[in-house]
Amino acid sequence: MELLKLRRARLYDARAACLTFLANYGVPDHILARWAGHTNVATTERWM
């Protein structure tokens, strides 16, 4: 990563980016919440 001048990315960062991408393309919050493992949709909505 250093050789290619890429910043270090954590798995958590990739997960958040994926959820944001899906939300931007219209995936309903209740689906995102299930995929993310949130028991409450409000938790997912706070992060989006």
Backbone as a chain_set.jsonl record, in Angstrom:
{"seq": "MELLKLRRARLYDARAACLTFLANYGVPDHILARWAGHTNVATTERWM", "coords": {"N": [[0.829, -1.187, 0.0], [1.971, 1.19, 0.724], [3.882, 1.522, -1.263], [2.246, 1.946, -3.493], [1.093, 4.279, -2.785], [-1.333, 4.322, -1.395], [-3.889, 4.872, 1.003], [-4.179, 3.427, 4.244], [-6.758, 1.17, 4.779], [-9.348, 0.109, 6.844], [-11.237, -2.899, 7.554], [-13.673, -2.23, 8.642], [-14.044, 0.326, 7.574], [-14.487, -0.283, 4.887], [-16.875, -1.672, 5.115], [-18.62, 0.356, 6.015], [-18.468, 2.073, 3.823], [-19.615, 0.476, 1.853], [-22.249, 0.18, 2.846], [-23.076, 2.852, 2.7], [-22.909, 3.29, -0.067], [-24.886, 1.479, -0.965], [-27.147, 2.612, 0.275], [-27.242, 5.077, -1.025], [-28.018, 4.26, -3.517], [-30.611, 3.532, -3.209], [-31.379, 1.315, -1.625], [-33.558, 0.038, 0.761], [-33.791, 1.193, 4.186], [-34.417, -0.754, 6.148], [-33.479, -3.103, 5.037], [-30.756, -2.559, 4.835], [-30.187, -2.361, 7.559], [-30.571, -4.997, 8.443], [-28.569, -6.294, 6.958], [-26.326, -5.073, 8.015], [-26.425, -6.0, 10.556], [-27.744, -4.679, 12.542], [-30.08, -4.352, 15.151], [-32.037, -2.534, 15.305], [-33.635, -0.272, 13.166], [-33.309, 2.431, 13.484], [-30.731, 2.759, 14.419], [-29.195, 2.244, 12.138], [-30.117, 4.344, 10.504], [-29.059, 6.526, 11.83], [-26.389, 6.409, 11.143], [-26.344, 6.818, 8.443]], "CA": [[0.0, 0.0, 0.0], [2.862, 2.343, 0.769], [4.484, 1.622, -2.586], [1.24, 2.477, -4.414], [0.591, 5.544, -2.224], [-2.719, 4.144, -0.98], [-4.042, 4.981, 2.445], [-4.563, 2.178, 4.9], [-8.201, 1.074, 4.984], [-9.761, -0.977, 7.733], [-12.41, -3.627, 7.109], [-14.818, -1.434, 9.09], [-14.206, 1.407, 6.6], [-15.081, -0.875, 3.689], [-18.263, -1.978, 5.468], [-19.352, 1.618, 6.037], [-18.542, 2.562, 2.449], [-20.582, -0.371, 1.155], [-23.583, 0.563, 3.313], [-23.367, 4.176, 2.14], [-23.142, 3.082, -1.494], [-26.201, 0.851, -1.121], [-28.162, 3.595, 0.664], [-27.318, 6.081, -2.089], [-28.682, 3.665, -4.671], [-32.008, 3.262, -2.925], [-31.699, 0.13, -0.825], [-34.314, 0.476, 1.936], [-33.084, 1.167, 5.47], [-34.613, -2.005, 6.897], [-32.591, -4.1, 4.427], [-29.401, -2.197, 5.27], [-30.068, -2.687, 8.98], [-30.393, -6.453, 8.558], [-27.273, -6.627, 6.391], [-25.3, -4.581, 8.932], [-26.551, -6.674, 11.839], [-28.377, -3.806, 13.529], [-31.384, -4.847, 15.579], [-32.975, -1.431, 15.222], [-33.415, 0.529, 11.968], [-32.876, 3.772, 13.912], [-29.266, 2.722, 14.498], [-28.72, 2.376, 10.762], [-30.44, 5.679, 10.014], [-28.131, 7.483, 12.455], [-25.092, 6.332, 10.464], [-26.473, 7.156, 7.024]], "C": [[0.874, 1.251, 0.0], [3.486, 2.586, -0.606], [3.53, 2.27, -3.588], [0.627, 3.788, -3.941], [-0.906, 5.475, -1.895], [-2.805, 4.271, 0.533], [-4.496, 3.636, 3.006], [-6.063, 2.197, 5.171], [-8.498, -0.131, 5.879], [-10.988, -1.675, 7.141], [-13.677, -2.861, 7.482], [-15.095, -0.287, 8.116], [-14.876, 0.898, 5.331], [-16.559, -1.188, 3.931], [-19.118, -0.714, 5.427], [-19.509, 2.179, 4.629], [-19.575, 1.769, 1.64], [-22.006, -0.002, 1.554], [-23.999, 1.915, 2.747], [-23.683, 4.074, 0.658], [-24.544, 2.516, -1.727], [-27.326, 1.828, -0.777], [-28.342, 4.645, -0.423], [-28.022, 5.556, -3.337], [-30.062, 3.103, -4.34], [-32.351, 2.0, -2.171], [-32.392, 0.605, 0.443], [-33.531, 0.289, 3.245], [-33.246, -0.153, 6.219], [-33.754, -3.142, 6.321], [-31.146, -3.83, 4.858], [-29.175, -2.58, 6.727], [-29.835, -4.186, 9.18], [-29.008, -6.86, 8.086], [-26.147, -6.232, 7.342], [-25.347, -5.27, 10.295], [-27.132, -5.801, 12.931], [-29.754, -4.361, 13.883], [-32.468, -3.788, 15.442], [-32.636, -0.582, 13.996], [-32.922, 1.919, 12.327], [-31.347, 3.841, 14.019], [-28.669, 2.921, 13.109], [-28.952, 3.778, 10.234], [-29.512, 6.743, 10.595], [-26.801, 7.537, 11.699], [-25.172, 6.743, 9.001], [-26.634, 8.614, 6.811]], "O": [[0.551, 2.247, -0.648], [3.599, 3.729, -1.05], [3.958, 3.055, -4.435], [-0.247, 4.348, -4.602], [-1.642, 6.441, -2.09], [-1.91, 3.833, 1.256], [-5.116, 2.829, 2.314], [-6.574, 3.161, 5.74], [-7.968, -1.226, 5.686], [-11.694, -1.095, 6.316], [-14.644, -2.847, 6.72], [-16.254, 0.037, 7.859], [-15.735, 1.573, 4.765], [-17.393, -0.989, 3.048], [-20.214, -0.718, 4.867], [-20.568, 2.702, 4.283], [-20.316, 2.339, 0.839], [-22.878, 0.116, 0.693], [-25.152, 2.098, 2.358], [-24.625, 4.704, 0.179], [-25.291, 3.007, -2.573], [-28.346, 1.865, -1.465], [-29.466, 5.058, -0.711], [-28.562, 6.335, -4.122], [-30.613, 2.301, -5.094], [-33.527, 1.645, -2.085], [-31.875, 1.482, 1.135], [-32.731, -0.635, 3.388], [-32.303, -0.619, 6.859], [-33.352, -4.045, 7.056], [-30.409, -4.753, 5.201], [-28.102, -3.065, 7.089], [-29.0, -4.588, 9.99], [-28.342, -7.672, 8.729], [-25.149, -6.941, 7.472], [-24.42, -5.139, 11.094], [-27.032, -6.131, 14.112], [-30.501, -4.789, 13.003], [-33.66, -4.095, 15.46], [-31.478, -0.212, 13.803], [-32.188, 2.529, 11.55], [-30.751, 4.88, 13.736], [-27.727, 3.696, 12.944], [-28.076, 4.345, 9.581], [-29.212, 7.74, 9.937], [-26.165, 8.589, 11.627], [-24.137, 6.994, 8.383], [-26.755, 9.063, 5.671]]}, "num_chains": 1, "name": "protein.A"}
